[in-house]
Amino acid sequence: MRPREGRAHAKAKPRRKPRDHEITSQNHDDRLHEVTQFSNAIVSGAHEGVVLYDSHLNYRVWNRFMEELTGVPAGKILGKNALELFPHLREQGVDHLLNRACWERR
């Protein structure tokens, strides 16, 4: 019998099983998902208002307590700019404090 032309007959290397200390991409994704769910549970279950802004003062987090306190659902807040939604923040000088808090750590 002749070997088939144009095909290499090298055996494929068996895949090595990751060691316990090695992090696979899937393990990393699973762990990240787990940590995110845990963080979301803490924030949503907090009995205090939790708000998180990005560096442009757009809302990134608006927890259930804030929804109940203000009557505004997170869906109408998230991704929107705090100063545009609540102009009184600028009138009361809160914008200066928020900007200082966002930029002081950098």
RAURNOR-V682055 format. One record per residue. N is the residue number from 1. SS is DSSP state (h for helix, s for strand, l for the rest). Layout:
{{N:SS} {N:SS}}
//
This chain:
{{1:l} {2:l} {3:l} {4:l} {5:l} {6:l} {7:l} {8:l} {9:l} {10:l} {11:l} {12:l} {13:l} {14:l} {15:l} {16:l} {17:l} {18:l} {19:l} {20:l} {21:l} {22:l} {23:l} {24:l} {25:h} {26:h} {27:h} {28:h} {29:h} {30:h} {31:h} {32:h} {33:h} {34:h} {35:h} {36:h} {37:h} {38:h} {39:h} {40:h} {41:h} {42:h} {43:h} {44:h} {45:h} {46:l} {47:l} {48:l} {49:l} {50:l} {51:s} {52:s} {53:s} {54:l} {55:l} {56:l} {57:l} {58:s} {59:s} {60:s} {61:s} {62:s} {63:l} {64:h} {65:h} {66:h} {67:h} {68:h} {69:h} {70:h} {71:l} {72:l} {73:l} {74:h} {75:h} {76:h} {77:h} {78:l} {79:l} {80:l} {81:s} {82:h} {83:h} {84:h} {85:h} {86:l} {87:l} {88:h} {89:h} {90:h} {91:h} {92:l} {93:l} {94:h} {95:h} {96:h} {97:h} {98:h} {99:h} {100:h} {101:h} {102:h} {103:h} {104:l} {105:l} {106:l}}
//
